Amino acid sequence: VDLKECLQSAEFISSSDGNFKILEDGSVYTTSAVSLSAEKKTFTILLKDTQEQVEKKIHVSLVEEETKKTRHARDAVLKRTKRRWGPIPSVMIENSLGPFPLQIQQVQSDTAQNYTIYYSASGPGIDQDPKGLFYIERETGNIFATRAVDREQYPSFQIICFATTPDGYSPEVPLVHTIRIEDDNDNAPYFTQDLFEFSVPENSKPGVVVGKMTAEDRDEPYTLHTTLKYRIVSQNPPVTPAFSLHSDTGVMAVLLPQLDRELVPSYTLLVEVRDMAGQPFGLCTTGTAVIRIEDMNDNAPCFKQMQYETRVEENRVNVEILRVSVVDLDEPASPGSAAVYEIIKGNDDRSFEITTDKNTNEGILCVVKGLDYESAKQRILVIAVNNEAPYVLAPHSQQLSQSTSSVTVHVLDVDEGPVFKPCLLRIDVKECEDIGTAIGRYVAEDPETGNSEGIRYRIAPSQCNWINIDEKSGEVRTVKVLDRDVADMRRGQCNITVLAVDRNGKTGTGTIQVFIVPGNKNYPRITKTEYIMCRDRKPICLTAQDGDESPYSTPFVYRITDRSLASMWKITRHNDNSVYLSPKGDIPFGTYDIPISVIDNGGKVGENRIKVNLCDCVTPTECDGGRSRELSGGNVTLGVWAILAMILGSLLLLLILITICGCCGSGVMHRHVTDDCANHNLIISNTEAPGEEVMDHNIIPLQNTCDQGGYGIKTGDQQTFEMTKGRGHTLESVKGGGHQTLGSVKEGGGQTMMDTCRYSYSEWHNFTHPRLGEKVHLCRQDEEQKHSEDYLLSYNYEGKGSLAGSVGCCSDQHEEEALDFLDQLEPKFRTLAETCVKR
């Protein structure tokens, strides 16, 4: 490769592939056997000029050379190869003493006379090849070392030897010669840390691993120069050896059966590491290891004193009376030594409390509830102590018992004020008690003497002023009428603080809780007293209220106090506080003033007067506003609507009588009109708003089907009524056809027919009379049940009726010869007639 053409002055030449070397003259050689495949093998030559900071690259591609060979089958393949000398690797001792130059090896060639070398070092200093370390004699091929070599810096060298002719031609492949630097034990081992620190819990069993000490050696690995051995040189404190050290691995373990932190808190070990497998002539180094013993709670706390005595005045509260201390050998300020105190005896009333001072680890005994000298002059307590951490039993030791100490507390007598017994007195008082009623007695006594002589009582200022207490006797009486509903009462309760003062001016306090028990102070009364009852006589619901609570309220008892009215009206129970009021019979319309008494559960009677307007109406709004006149003593008042209803009833009765006469005058009377036929023939032709279908069981069904029909048609001033018995005959056809008229029925002994007509009229009247009024009323109401005149429309004059009269759908289909009159109907009725004939 022509390097000069690429870079004139190249101070550094390298290859990207380690299998190839490039010399300064541009020659490329392989450093190992290279196998070329079908693909190209490429590498890059890098040239550097460090002074001018210039870099150049040359890309080289190698392909397998293809040679065409022709050979005959009988030709023998003969190939001759020249024998070549291959030198064995040379060894140079590290730090050799010479003399220098030191001959290493000699290379020879049969065809060349001049020898040159190109060497490279492999190892940590590969980028810093030692110039001039080796040279070769040009004439003889002897390789010499100029100075000693450090193996840790240059473990080995590869020298490439070239043999050239005087004209510079290299007829032979260069030889690769390896020079290995033999290690010398010139480096002592060393520890990786200046100080090793370990910790292990006390009372650990033998064999527990504590830690590992590690050391290294720079000499050649896997030789005696780097085979290390560890041993413990010394232990501080110099007591029984507590730890063992594995000589090959440096792992340290517990050796002493029992490590006690309280005896030796930590150990310091001096450890030696030596190469040459620990032989005396090997190099060695020492290191330090500190092992700290971790504390375990294997020592129970113990009181310094088994008995204590202290004093405290009676009635003192939240005062410190004693401090106790303990001894604990465990590590201070640790959970294993932190004391936890408790009172295990003598504190049933919880008058005492003991806590721990975190700074001093002492127990502080306090009084949290006042003591009474008269009850007990001294108290004896038993105190026990434990640790925050659980106790751990040390090996080969016995279980320790809990440490306890007794404390005697002497109670000092103090002159104290009177004491109420009990300190809180509850008194239940009935509501509305009379003024001055004695409701109880509340007295105090002197704790020293146990009597109540010379004690005066009074109520503290700004207290409830409904009761008073006698100054000498302590008797409690009412000053006002107690009412649980006043604003000052809280749920019917009043708290009063009473003061008791003895002869020496000492004061004691007590509390009276006055609970006001609900009483029967309110009368039951009916909330609503005026009602309107229409002709349907729907019962009225009366409801009473009582401001009292149970058991002085419900259930209520209702009674009508007036005998005359009690015979006309009745009361029916609904629930505990409501009843239904309804008339007993068909009493006259009018306004009734009914006295009703209501009795609560406590027997208190409330008088009420109920005003009921029994009106001939459909809805109460028709009689509202005082448009009826009152009748006294059972007399009734007829209103405008009542008179109008009577007139309508008379007109209806007249209309029905005429209809019955028409029915009785018809020809054939043995057939009866059925209910089905009536439903199909009675068609309302003037419906102005949607109606509703009413199926009433009171409608009396008639017999036979589709034989008879009846119409009432009003056209102008002329009235025509029919009760047709088949074939759809009109009144005129009946007269003209020679059928029986009403007169002929009378003359021909038609009494039975008249009875039948009367019966039909009675049933028809009973059915239509109540419903007609209801329908008229409904037609006069809008969607919101309000009175409206727009919904009730009167008939307009529609002209004279047809000559054929009414046509029914239930005519006898088998008697078609009498239907000739249908030909004379107007055109708009012919379709109806044809439909009826088809049916």
TASUL-V383549 format. One line per field, one symbol per residue. ss: DSSP state (A for helix, B for strand, O for the rest). psi: psi as a letter, one per 20 degrees, with the letter a starting at -180 (. if undefined). Layout:
BEGIN
ss->???
psi->???
END
This chain:
BEGIN
ss->OOAAAAOOOOOBBBBOOOOBBBOOOOOBBBOOOOOOOOOOBBBBBBBBBOOOOBBBBBBBBBOOOOOOOOOOOOOOOOOOOOOOOOOOOBBBBOOOOOOOOBBBBBOOOOOOOBBBBBBBBBOOOOOOOOOOOBBBOOOOOBBBBOOOOOOOOOOBBBBBBBBBOOOOOOOOOOBBBBBBBBOOOOOOOBBOOOBBBBBBBOOOOOOOBBBBOOBBOOOOOOOAAAOOBBBBBBBBOOOOOOBBBOOOOOBBBBOOOOOOOOOOOBBBBBBBBBOAAAOOOOOBBBBBBBBBBBOOOOOOOBBOOOBBBBBBBOOOOOBBBBBBOBBOOOOOOOOOOOBBBBBBBOOOOOOBBBBBOOOOOOBBBBBOOOOOOOOOOBBBBBBBBBBOOOOOOOOOOOOOOOOBBBBBBBBBOOOOOOBBOOOBBBBBBBOOOOOOOBBBBOOBBOOOOOOOOOOBBBBOOOOOOOBBBOOOOOBBBBOOOOOOOOOOOOOOBBBBBBBBBOOOOOBBBBBBBBBBBOOOOOOOBBOOOBBBBOOOOOOBBBBBBOOOOOOOOOOOBBBBOOAAAAOOBBBBBOOOOBBBBBBOOOOOOBBBBBBBBBBOOOOOBBBBBBBBBBOOOOOAAAOOOOOOOOOAAAOOOOOAAAAAAAAAAAAAAAAAAAAAAAAAOOOOOOOOOOAAAAAAAOOOOOOOOOOOOOOOOOOOOOOOOOOOBBBBBBBOOBBBBBBBOOOOOOAAAAAAOOOOOAAAAAAOOOAAAAAAAAAAAAAAAAAAAAAAAAAAAAAOBOOOOOBOOOOOOOOOOOOOOOOOOOOOOOOOOOOAAAOAAAAAOOAAAAAAAAAAAAO
psi->pohhhgpgooipprqipiiqqprhjjppqpirppppahrqpqrpppppohgjlppqqpppppqpppppppqrhippopppppqqpoqqqqppppkqibqqqppgrpqqqhiqhqprqoqqqpahkhimpopjhqrpphhhjppqpirqpohhgnhrqppopppqrhjjpniqpqpoppopopqpmjpqqqqiqhppprqpqqkqqqippgappqqrpirpqkrhhjoqqqqpgrppqmappiqqpphhhjpprphphopohhgohqqppopqppakkjqhirqrqqrpppopoqqqmjoqqpqhqiqqqrqqqqjpqlppiqpqqrppirpqkqhiipqoqqoiqjlhjliqpprpohgikqpopqoippqohhgpiqppqpprqargqqpppqqkqqpqqpprqqpooppppporrqpporiopppppqqkqqpjppiapoqrqphghjrkpjpqqqpqrkrpkirqpphghjppqqhrppoiiqhipnkkqppppppppahjjqpqqrppoopopprmiqppqpgpipqppahilpqpoppqqpirrpkkdqqqpqqohpgghhihqqpppgahjqrppqqhbmqqqappoopppppaijjppppqppopooqnrhqhhhjqjkjqqqpqkiqrppaghggghgghggggggghghghghghirfpjiqqprhhgghhhnppikpirpaqpoopiipoqrrqpkhqqpqopoocipppqqmqmqjkqrhghgghjjrpahghgghklkghhhggggghggghghghghhghghgghijqahkkqppiiioprqqpjrqrqhibqpqikqoiimiijkhihijqqhiihghghghgg.
END
